[in-house]
């Protein structure tokens, strides 16, 4: 079988390769029967007089190939490896025959294709990083020109990045293979250029070098890390690169000097800032004094991981105080009680029970959020008896200031804190426990218990029971 | 003082902040749309770009400067503390704006990272920092990346404005626990730092969820801890990190090995913390966030991470009963625990094992170091030696010689 010969329009002619590949595929040409040439300088055996070069032909039927292959080929075909056209056609034939061919990460063709694509992507990325424009004054205003030497045929593919970023400037990027020019409206490509075509300096480079030298920390030399990301081949076009050797050479001495230097006598503290005592936003009432004090509480270890102590909220002369367990994630962030999902459920239940929410003071048995960090989230943890006990004085002082007629304890933690000993919710809920010396007590469930019920019917039933409990509260408020 | 002289002082003063990220913000560009004129200057494309690297191995992505290095605080670890004798300088708002644009137009940087010493009052300082970002965005249509350091006690209005113009906001916790902060940074209040981070998280979430909420720091928030200036061990540092990641949705916690600073205080350690310690903390941080390890698993061998080997290998050597794993049958979570396998290589193993019995040549092709994984992984053509897995020789085989380590330090 005579080999089919394909001559592309240039080394970066991905569209031409696609069109030819479609045609070859339609004709059922196997990979080993195609000779690819790019028409570029790399193609030593290109012979324009060769008669059996592929003539332009009508569009071939298109084939559906996985998106992953298109992305791989679009990148890999820009590699400088002369075998790339052949490799990707061979892979294409296989992918069209069996779409799952791309799934085998250890397949030798695929490994090679991935390596080419990766090298091209890296080269493109380095171009976006290491192109350095130099400003040139022209009659039409400033123009920015850069000289860059990529490893692969990436100028056309990378130029749009510079359009998106520097659309308001007129710029040119010159490379040995291709050049890109932007005039503010249109992007034009031309042949390669020589280094001498680009300007040889820019006054601002001295300022940039000052920055480079000053941002470097001589106490932490990691030359290999630098060279891994900024290989030497790029240095000759980076204005800051001439500083690298002297900075490395001087680093050890500068660090030794810093370590050896006698600690100097401290400068007399200048008064750069007056530190007034923070103004109080609220009146110094008993409850606000408590609020300030509780934030400094160190009676148990829970303060260390929490953002802040979350104190109670509501009228200072409320007839009813509702006590929950502890602040949750939302309450800890906001610094206010009952603003999370359980708080919202309580509000809803209170509304149905005819309870005037604005007349109720709400607080928690434990004032700091106890949790377990789990990735990006904090999982609620039930406070230990010792933590409830450590926090109880705060609740007692809150109640002593407010002197409510009724305390509603929601859930086991609150009940324990209010009653002072372990309480079984099931046995005590739903009736007013009268007390001779203190406020009466009503025990009920915590709204988060309702949120955790998986069964919809059960949840509705329990919500009704919860509302029923709260109906007992309304008379205490109305009595006022 | 000319611009270069100020830059030398104010970049030098900013270099102890390790953050260099310019990624993960909203995508923007300034290219003309439908034949119109260019709209401003700059773009962000998801991934950040490191435009240069200094010989300290750090990426130079942003113009990282202080507005001024004069500071009312006297944090002992900081080169800019009030009692230090370093020369002081102050940029005007216009100077920072011009420098940012001049560097950006030449493709030196992705944008600006602006911080400041605290002068006069938190609000006065924050207001000037915000004015730079506001001028870049509104006067110049700048679409590049902006990272602003937030002054913890600044007013909520200024913080809102900062979030409107900045891609990222950050507040440094500096030290892992409150006792160290009291000793080394007496004017800093750990509580108000936490509260400020909580405030940022609240606004970032609101901006994401509510369509009508104003833009707020689309690249999120980050923070930094200094390692080795106090006595906190690695476990304490990692516990703090995991708490911060969980609580405030931080994009990153940066670890900065304490290094000698010019004009340093007598209360500080004289020797720099080993850079390897910082490196191990980053590895551990990565294991927590992407590999399903908990702080307790990482630090079960002691409060300090082993400098001689990476934390994943150290865990494997402490948990040899977990191995060997069968490459053909092990779950993703299990494979992620094999020293020498990363996220990408695990993905490739999972895909290719559906097609073939995975052999050592296959692993070599997908760029797995056979020497590292061989003791832990059963392959179609390799059966790990149980004797080796149980013996002390395994450590010698897998841990690089001390001489190489000294170089790495």
Interface residues (C-beta under 8 A of the other chain):
Chain A: X100 X103 X104 X105 X106 X107 X108 X111 X125 X128 X129 X130 X131 X132 X133 X134 X135 X144 X146 X161 X163 X164 X165 X166 X167 X168 X169 X184 X185 X202 X204 X206 X207 X208 X210 X211 X212 X213 X214 X215 X216 X217 X218 X219 X220 X221 X222 X223 X224 X225 X226 X229 X230 X238 X240 X244 X247 X248 X251 X255 X258 X259 X261 X263 X264 X266 X267 X268 X269 X270 X271 X272 X273 X274 X275 X295 X304 X305 X307 X308 X329 X332 X333 X334 X335 X371 X373 X374 X375 X376 X377 X378
Chain B: X3 X4 X7 X8 X9 X11 X12 X14 X15 X16 X29 X30 X31 X32 X35 X37 X38 X39 X40 X41 X42 X43 X45 X49 X50 X51 X52 X53 X54 X55 X56 X57 X58 X59 X60 X63 X64 X70 X71 X72 X74 X82 X83 X84 X85 X99 X102 X103 X105 X106 X107 X108 X118 X119 X120 X121 X177 X178 X187 X191 X194 X195 X197 X198 X201 X202 X242 X243 X245 X246 X247 X249 X257 X259 X260 X261 X262 X263 X264 X265 X266 X270 X271 X272 X275 X289 X347 X348 X349 X351 X352 X354 X355 X356 X358 X361 X362 X363 X365 X366
